[in-house]
């Protein structure tokens, strides 16, 4: 499973990162790198919760992250 991280810079200088395949998985960071690290951690927590509740995504064998173009 490859998760796509989309990044955008806010007017106040903060970065926002969102994982497109997991609705609601979105984080801010003071830097681009921090926003990416935060959203990856949140995405992994969300996937762990889904696995604990038997909601394994189809074809789930592992996770990779890719930045959106």
C-alpha positions in Angstrom: 0.0 0.0 0.0 1.5 3.3 -1.1 0.1 6.4 0.7 0.3 9.7 -1.0 1.3 12.8 1.0 0.1 16.1 -0.4 1.8 19.2 0.9 0.7 22.8 0.9 2.2 26.0 2.5 -0.3 28.2 4.4 -0.2 32.0 4.2 1.2 32.1 7.8 4.2 30.0 6.7 3.1 26.7 8.3 3.0 23.6 6.2 0.0 21.2 6.0 0.4 17.6 5.0 -2.5 15.3 4.1 -2.6 11.5 3.3 -5.0 11.3 0.4 -5.9 7.7 0.9 -7.0 8.2 4.5 -9.7 10.9 4.9 -9.1 13.1 7.9 -5.4 12.3 8.2 -3.9 15.8 8.0 -1.2 17.6 10.1 0.5 20.9 10.4 4.2 21.5 10.9 6.4 24.6 11.3 8.6 23.1 8.5 7.9 20.9 5.5 9.8 18.0 7.1 7.9 18.3 10.4 4.6 18.3 8.6 5.6 15.1 6.7 6.8 13.4 9.9 3.6 14.3 11.7 1.3 13.1 9.0 3.2 9.8 8.6 2.9 9.1 12.3 -0.8 9.9 12.3 -1.3 7.7 9.2 0.4 4.8 10.9 -1.7 5.2 14.0 -4.9 5.3 11.9 -3.8 2.1 10.1 -3.0 0.4 13.4 -6.5 1.3 14.7 -8.1 -0.1 11.6 -6.1 -3.3 11.9 -7.0 -3.7 15.6 -10.7 -3.4 14.6 -10.4 -5.9 11.7 -10.7 -3.2 9.1 -7.7 -4.3 7.0 -7.6 -2.5 3.7 -7.7 -4.7 0.6 -4.3 -5.8 -0.5 -2.6 -4.5 2.7 0.8 -6.0 3.0 2.8 -3.0 4.1 3.0 0.7 3.9 5.1 3.1 1.8 4.8 6.9 1.5 5.2 9.0 -1.7 5.0 12.7 -2.0 2.4 14.0 -4.5 3.8 15.7 -7.6 
